[in-house]
Amino acid sequence: AGTEPARAPEEAIASLEHQRGGLGDDAAWRAAGYPVGSGLVARAVAVVINRRMKRRGMRRKRANADAVVALRVREYNAAWDDADADRPRAA
């Protein structure tokens, strides 16, 4: 919010460089039991966005569609947070 578009890529790169050590590698994430790959992201788009936005006969303006997507992401994140809170933690 408030970031000039020309600076946004530079700030994103700086942020990633700062977090590089915590990002890990695919093998480490898989060994820890986490899903790795773009399939999970593609499925999330299908569930969160496409089911709502691509119903037969629906037409949306881009600004309105962005707002609907933001609300759906918030709803799914809340459900994810609730499920994560109930997940047993490793000792």
Buried (B, 14 or more C-beta within 10 A) or exposed (E): EEEEEEEEEEEEEEEEEEEEEEEEEEEEEEEEEEEBEEEEEEEEEEEBBEEBBEEEEEEBEEEEBEEEBEEBEEEEEEEEEEEEEEEEEEE
